Amino acid sequence: MQTITIEAPAKINLTLDIKGKRSDGYHELETVMHQVDLFDRITLEPRTSGIEIATNSSFIPLGPENLAYKAALMILSKCQPGVGVKIFIEKNIPVGAGLAGGSTDAAAVLAGINHLYNCRFSRQQLLEMAAAIGSDVAFCLFGEYFEPRPAELLSRGATAMARGRGELLESLATRIIPYILIVKPDFDLSTAEVYSELDLSAVEEFPDTGNFLQVWNKGDIINISVYMANVLESVSIRKKPEIGIIKSRLIKMGALTALMSGSGPSVFAIFPDNEIACRAYQAFKNEYQEVYLLSSYKRGD
């Protein structure tokens, strides 16, 4: 019986701005998202009926509340109603971290089932399904998923400007950030609470998205840090000051910038070289369980 295994990479938010609240209750986002070389592995196996999820993690749900389950249910109902799939999630991305771990699993399931059952849904149709599942899922489906061989379904990392509630995507130039350090503190934050407590009038630092895009398009990775910011830090750092402390320490250790990803609590830093990044990694690894030194996601390069 055919099975396929797909890499599902995490994302970081290089900028995150909120333009206001929409009439549907969602916030109007403007954020640059970037896939990094930290990924779950999703293995899909055809079944005659039913959706089964198995995993190496005790922290993710196995039923309909899992975004991967929702993705399977949606695409199978549109492609081959009545058939099923077994999904094994090798979980490597921290849960509840602001790194889109659940969203990227859902995106991998959409792409994988489309291949596994020869559904022949177009890229646009898959993106529409992704947007209906969750705000970050469409971006996670935005890389080059449609390689001829199953092992390369998710072959190249994506960078995109996301607007609306995250479903309006504009592809940006491929750039590799070579030295990224991610620190996930030993606590979680509720995304809904962070957004609900956001007061834009109290935000002290906004990203300069226009200048960021100009520098990014030139390939000047060193100087993008000047224009990066995340407005949600105004809430998350107030709720959990440790996030701000981690940011400050990373800067003192030589990072070009340090920023919270999404609604947190993960903090990522961009370093100018491997030696400085490795020293920071060792320092934080002595204190935190979930610390990752990596680069942009670049499988297929």
C-alpha positions in Angstrom: 0.0 0.0 0.0 1.4 3.4 -1.0 2.5 5.8 1.7 4.1 9.2 1.4 6.0 11.3 3.9 6.1 15.0 3.7 8.2 17.6 5.6 6.1 20.4 7.1 8.3 23.4 8.1 7.7 25.9 10.8 7.4 29.7 10.2 8.6 32.8 11.8 7.1 36.3 11.4 9.8 38.7 10.2 7.3 41.6 10.6 3.9 41.6 12.2 1.6 44.6 12.0 -2.1 45.0 12.8 -4.0 47.5 10.8 -7.3 47.3 12.8 -10.2 45.0 13.6 -12.5 43.8 10.9 -16.3 43.6 10.9 -16.1 39.8 11.1 -14.1 40.0 14.4 -10.7 39.1 12.9 -7.8 41.5 12.9 -6.5 43.0 9.7 -2.9 41.6 9.5 0.1 42.7 7.5 2.9 40.2 8.2 6.0 38.8 6.4 6.2 35.1 7.1 9.2 32.9 6.4 9.7 29.2 6.6 12.6 27.8 8.6 14.5 24.5 8.8 12.5 23.0 11.7 9.9 20.7 10.5 7.4 18.0 11.4 7.2 14.8 9.2 3.7 13.8 8.1 3.2 10.3 6.8 0.0 9.5 5.0 -1.4 6.0 4.3 -4.6 5.3 2.5 -7.5 3.6 4.3 -10.8 2.3 3.2 -12.6 4.5 5.7 -12.1 6.8 8.6 -9.4 9.3 9.6 -6.8 8.1 12.2 -4.1 10.3 13.7 -1.0 8.8 15.5 1.9 10.8 16.8 5.1 10.7 18.8 3.8 13.7 20.9 1.6 13.6 23.9 0.8 17.3 23.5 -1.4 17.3 20.3 -5.0 16.1 20.0 -5.9 13.1 17.9 -9.4 14.0 17.0 -11.4 16.6 15.0 -9.8 19.5 17.0 -6.5 18.8 15.3 -6.0 20.9 12.2 -4.5 18.0 10.3 -7.7 16.0 11.0 -9.8 19.0 9.7 -7.7 19.2 6.6 -8.1 15.5 5.9 -11.9 15.6 6.4 -12.2 18.7 4.2 -10.2 17.4 1.2 -11.5 13.9 1.3 -15.1 15.1 1.4 -14.4 17.0 -1.8 -12.3 14.4 -3.6 -13.3 10.9 -2.5 -16.1 10.8 0.0 -16.1 7.6 2.1 -12.4 6.8 1.9 -10.1 7.5 4.7 -6.4 8.1 5.7 -4.0 7.3 8.5 -1.9 10.3 9.4 1.3 9.9 11.5 2.7 13.2 12.8 6.3 13.1 13.8 6.2 16.2 15.9 9.4 18.3 16.1 8.0 21.8 16.1 7.1 23.0 19.6 3.4 23.1 20.3 1.7 26.4 21.1 4.8 28.3 20.2 3.8 30.9 17.5 5.6 28.8 14.9 2.5 27.5 13.0 3.1 23.8 14.0 -0.5 22.8 13.7 -1.1 24.9 10.6 1.9 23.4 8.7 0.7 19.9 9.5 -2.7 20.7 8.0 -1.1 22.2 4.9 1.0 19.0 4.5 -2.1 16.9 4.8 -3.9 18.9 2.1 -0.9 18.6 -0.3 -0.3 15.0 0.5 -3.9 13.7 0.1 -4.2 15.7 -3.1 -1.3 13.5 -4.4 -2.2 10.3 -2.6 -5.7 10.1 -4.1 -4.9 11.9 -7.3 -7.5 14.6 -6.5 -6.1 17.0 -9.0 -7.1 20.1 -7.1 -5.3 23.2 -8.3 -3.0 25.3 -6.2 -5.7 27.9 -5.9 -8.3 25.4 -4.8 -6.0 24.0 -2.1 -5.2 27.6 -0.9 -9.0 28.2 -0.5 -9.4 25.0 1.6 -6.3 26.0 3.6 -7.8 29.5 4.4 -11.0 27.9 5.6 -9.1 25.7 8.0 -7.0 28.4 9.8 -5.3 31.7 9.3 -1.7 30.4 8.9 -2.5 27.3 6.9 -2.6 29.1 3.5 0.9 30.4 4.0 2.1 27.0 5.0 0.8 25.7 1.7 2.5 28.5 -0.2 5.9 26.8 -0.9 6.5 24.8 -4.1 4.4 21.8 -3.2 3.7 20.4 -6.7 7.0 18.5 -7.5 6.5 15.3 -9.5 7.9 13.1 -6.8 6.1 12.7 -3.5 9.2 13.2 -1.4 9.4 16.7 -2.8 5.8 17.8 -2.3 7.1 20.5 0.1 10.4 21.1 -1.5 11.2 24.7 -1.1 10.6 27.2 1.7 8.3 30.1 1.2 8.5 33.8 2.2 5.3 35.8 1.7 3.5 38.9 2.7 0.2 37.9 4.3 -2.7 40.3 4.6 -6.4 40.1 5.6 -6.5 37.4 8.3 -3.5 35.7 6.7 -5.2 34.3 3.6 -4.2 37.1 1.1 -0.7 36.1 0.1 1.9 37.7 -2.0 5.0 35.7 -2.7 8.4 37.4 -1.9 11.9 36.7 -3.2 13.6 33.6 -1.9 16.3 34.6 0.6 18.3 32.4 2.9 18.9 33.6 6.5 21.8 31.3 7.6 21.9 31.8 11.4 18.6 31.8 13.2 18.2 30.9 16.9 14.7 30.0 18.3 14.1 29.9 22.0 10.7 28.5 23.2 10.1 29.4 26.9 8.6 26.8 29.1 5.1 28.3 29.0 2.3 28.9 26.5 0.2 31.9 25.5 -3.3 31.9 24.3 -3.4 33.4 20.8 -7.0 34.5 21.3 -6.2 36.3 24.5 -3.2 38.1 23.0 -5.2 39.4 20.1 -8.2 40.4 22.3 -5.9 42.4 24.6 -4.1 44.3 21.9 -4.4 48.1 22.2 -2.8 49.6 19.1 -2.6 53.0 20.8 -0.2 51.5 23.4 2.2 50.0 20.8 5.5 51.7 20.9 7.2 50.0 18.0 5.7 49.2 14.6 7.5 47.4 11.7 8.5 49.5 8.7 7.2 47.1 6.2 7.8 49.2 3.1 11.5 49.6 3.8 11.8 46.0 5.0 10.5 44.8 1.6 13.0 47.0 -0.3 15.9 45.7 1.7 14.7 42.1 1.5 14.3 42.3 -2.3 17.9 43.6 -2.6 19.1 40.5 -0.7 20.5 42.6 2.2 19.8 40.2 5.0 22.1 41.9 7.4 20.1 45.2 7.4 16.5 43.8 7.4 16.7 43.9 11.2 16.3 47.7 11.3 12.8 47.4 10.0 11.5 44.4 11.9 9.0 44.5 14.7 6.0 42.6 16.1 3.1 44.7 17.5 1.8 41.7 19.5 4.9 41.9 21.8 3.1 44.8 23.5 0.7 42.3 24.9 2.7 39.2 25.3 5.7 40.8 27.1 3.3 42.5 29.5 1.7 39.1 30.2 5.0 37.2 30.3 8.0 39.5 30.9 10.4 36.6 30.3 9.9 37.1 26.6 11.4 40.6 26.8 14.2 39.3 28.9 15.1 36.6 26.3 15.0 39.2 23.6 17.4 41.5 25.5 19.8 38.7 26.3 19.9 37.6 22.6 20.8 41.2 21.5 23.5 41.4 24.2 24.9 38.1 22.9 25.4 39.6 19.4 22.1 39.1 17.6 21.3 41.6 14.8 17.7 41.5 16.1 15.5 39.4 18.3 11.7 39.2 17.8 8.8 37.2 19.1 7.2 35.0 16.4 3.4 35.3 16.0 1.6 35.7 19.3 4.4 34.0 21.1 5.9 32.8 23.2 8.8 31.8 21.0 11.6 34.3 20.3 13.9 34.1 17.3 17.1 35.9 16.7 19.1 36.5 13.6 22.9 36.3 14.0 25.7 37.6 11.8 27.8 34.5 11.9 27.9 30.9 13.1 30.3 31.4 16.0 28.2 34.0 17.8 25.1 32.0 17.1 26.6 28.8 18.6 27.7 30.6 21.8 24.1 31.9 22.2 22.7 28.5 21.5 24.8 26.9 24.2 23.9 29.5 26.8 20.2 29.1 26.2 20.3 25.4 25.8 21.6 25.2 29.4 18.4 26.9 30.6 15.6 25.9 28.2 14.5 22.6 26.7 13.4 23.8 23.3 16.2 25.8 21.7 17.0 25.5 18.0 19.9 26.8 15.9 18.9 26.6 12.2 18.6 28.4 8.9 15.8 29.2 6.5 14.0 26.1 5.1 15.8 25.3 1.8 15.2 21.7 0.9 15.4 21.4 -2.9 18.1 24.1 -3.3 
